[in-house]
Amino acid sequence: MKKPFLVPKKPFLALIIAAFSFFNMYTADAQESESQEKAHAEEFIISDVILDHVMDSHEWHLTEGLVIPLPIIVYSKEKGLDFFSSANFFEHHHPVEYNGYKLENNHILLSNSGEPVLDLSITKNVAMLFINTTILLFVFLSVAKAYKTNAGKAPKGIQSLFEPIIIFVRDEIVKPNISHHHERYLPYLLTLFFVVLFGNLLGLLPGAGNLTGNITFTLFLALITFFITNFSGNKNYWSHIFWTPGVPLALRPIILPVEIIGIFTKPFSLTIRLFVAITAGHIVLLSLICLTFIFNSYFVGIGASLVVVFINMIELLVAGIQAYVFTLFTALYIGMATADEHH
């Protein structure tokens, strides 16, 4: 005889228990999902991502899991001159000591004393400088060869691309500001323009180093301008600094310190202008890209990507403007130092 189907005597109680169990399961899943999102947020630190790109480094992070170790060259009184790979400072992505050295905050120190060493390593920005220089040499040796080969003919190929830019720098930047002395300084100003331009453009490539956003590099370019300007200064230039014409004698003790300070503020302004403009652009781009991973949302990712494309187009424009401005002010400073008295 078949057993009759048993109906619970308290069906509402069974329904409540089932609903309560389902609610517990849903709450547990939600809590687990929330904890995973929090863990993901904790692992992803936006400042670390931005600083990793903006600042110099002893290894080159191209993308997640793809790192190029760079040569370490250090000198200390205790150990002398050492060469090794930066990969020795990391084991399973964790920093370790190697051969009596340790890497802290991107500075190489002696393990036993913690004293800094003379660091001559090929860092990411130094590697970018080598790449930039190689491209410049290839491009302009090719242009020079084309000028010799196509003498008297219409430019073509890479020559036709760079000839208008060279003529623009000569006729619109150098000549108006340096006048009849411009031939002496044209090679330097052309080199300066294209070094900054190529450095700005290469820095916008994914995974590239931030060469022109490195204040040491911009300071070095500004110091070259500083020395060329002041060593080229004629009698008229220095007399305007130390004995400014038309200034009453009572005001000269005030004017003289201002003029001397002005000599040093010019390279300082060149350094900061290029450094800030390029670094700020990279920080804005990386911040927008990181929004996708912070919110973990496809909608945010699509919106951020569209804005990044737009800002990246502006950054291409900024790359050219900053090269123009740096070269323009350099030509202006040289022109002021070499101008004749009647000018």
Buried (B, 14 or more C-beta within 10 A) or exposed (E): EEEEEEEEEEEEEEEEEEEEEEEEEEEEEEEEEEEEEEEEBEEEEBEEBBBEBBBBBBBBBEEEEEBEBBBBBBEBEEEEEBEBEBBBBBEEEEEEBBEBBBBEEBEBBBEEEEEEBEBBBBBBBBBBBEBBEEBBEEBBEBBEEBEEEBEEEEBEEBBEEBBEBBEEBBEEBBBEBBEEBBEEBBEBBBBBBBBBBBBBBBBBEEEBBBBBBBBEBBBEBBEBBBEBBBEBBEEBBEEBBEEBEEEEEEEEEEBBEEBEEEBEEBBEEBBBBBBEBBBEBBBBBBBBBBBBBBEEEEEBBEBBBEBBEEBEEEBEEBBBEBBBBBBBBBBBBBBBBBBEEEE
